[in-house]
Amino acid sequence: MKIKKIINITMLILCLCLIAGVGAFWYNAVNAYKISNDFVSVPLQFNPDAASSVYQTQNAQITVNGGFVKGIQKDEDGTQSIVIRALSPLPSITVTSKAATAVSLLVENINPDFYAKSIVGNNLPLTKVTVNTVQLNIAANPEETIKIDPVQPSGEDNTGQSKYIILGDNRDGYDIFGQIIQQVNGENPVFVIDNGDLVFSGKPNQYRLFDKMVSNISTTLCTTLGNHDIRGNGRSTYTMLYGPAYYSFDFENSHFAFIDSSPGWSEKQAITDEQYAWLEKDLSKAQGKDIFVITHIPPQDPRSGVTANEIPNFVNKIKSGDNFLEQKLDNYNETKAMNHGFQDPQEAEKFENLMSTYHVDTVYLSHIHSYLEYTKAGVRYLITGGAGAELLTKNSYYHYMIAKIGDINTTTMVELPSPANNYITRYTATAQLFSEALYEENPIAVVFIIIGFILLLFLVLIRIYLWKKQPLDTLWKWISDIGKYAVKRFKELFSKER
């Protein structure tokens, strides 16, 4: 086969690979998220004041407190189930029938064993479907109301026994986040808080991968939006999967309020006026309880005024002059303007005053890929952003937090292996993180593009060969002649006849 023909075939394959790779990237970026062919989502109906969702069927009305109706799932036998996603560990459900009816409910995002124990008095058939989903079959008579009202543990009798997990900024750190999920299941918490930046850029394929990962969490996952989650059409995908942007629930004597501050990275106002009005009413009703507010972006970036939190296992203080590149990166990170708080200082003050006025105990935040904690006007602000995203901030490391219901002062940090505390290692680790995430999110596209680059390299080598063919042929002839002469001379010198 002539070399020209080889080049033409290689060029054709190269073009096809690049077209296929770019096409796969484009498809993943714009194709809407579809949970499954057997699932139909319904528009979100949620009242944040009552933390309730209402769905009307032909013969019954379904009311969910502490959750929302997500959609309709077609079962294998042709029947349909109403899918309810919990926004709290113990959602209550009320079925009010107009006529005799049978209703199948799939309640997802809960701990099945914990939920089953809490509704034991209802005497309803309950089946565990997955590690975080149960099925309830309800038969109602005409004009009958059936209420599934879980019994919460007694706060006084159960103080310190119920624990929950706080983490944030898992984004595209799939390896670390996967390790955290395994450890979280081992802790058996009543719920997990993920306070934003669930995905990197709001793309459907990223939400699909995140949703697949968190389907392995064997308890309730309570989320809020981060600035990365709303990129592109991310907000609509988030709403379909995880529901309202803001909500609250009680557990024992603790109150948890979730707020959406995701616009605060690119817009002057981080939290809408509508949310502020709701939050004030919500916190007012919660007085007397231990109160926790969860949002993504902190009102202010505390790094300039907080003592560096040294990494216990990875401290590697860079001394001046030890490494020129390391020193330059260190100087750059120290002098670079970094403000990951609200853009408007007046809004930051408004938010902090609201927290103090209503005696909030702790505000859980992330957005900064590190661990920081400070107290202002009696309110503790805890920033935990180490669940998998890149670590470029000095003295940052992968981690999550464990807290106990009834204990407002103590949180336990669980640290995971992290890049050493020098900038070269961290930038290298970040490059590796993004490359691995790129493959996880777009495996087919990445394979096609890699093949394309290999073929391109092959073509470049051929072109170099053709360009330098005569000198290379002459060089090869020279090397060949030297070899032949060396063999001949060797035989002459060491021949047995001599």
Helices and strands as residue ranges (DSSP letters): H 3-30, E 39-41, E 52-56, E 60-65, E 67-74, E 80-86, E 92-97, E 101-108, H 112-118, G 120-122, E 126-130, E 133-140, E 145-148, E 163-167, H 174-187, E 191-194, H 204-214, E 220-223, H 234-242, E 247-251, E 254-258, G 262-265, H 273-285, E 290-294, G 303-305, H 324-335, H 345-357, E 362-365, E 371-376, E 379-384, E 399-404, E 411-415, H 423-441, H 443-467, H 469-494
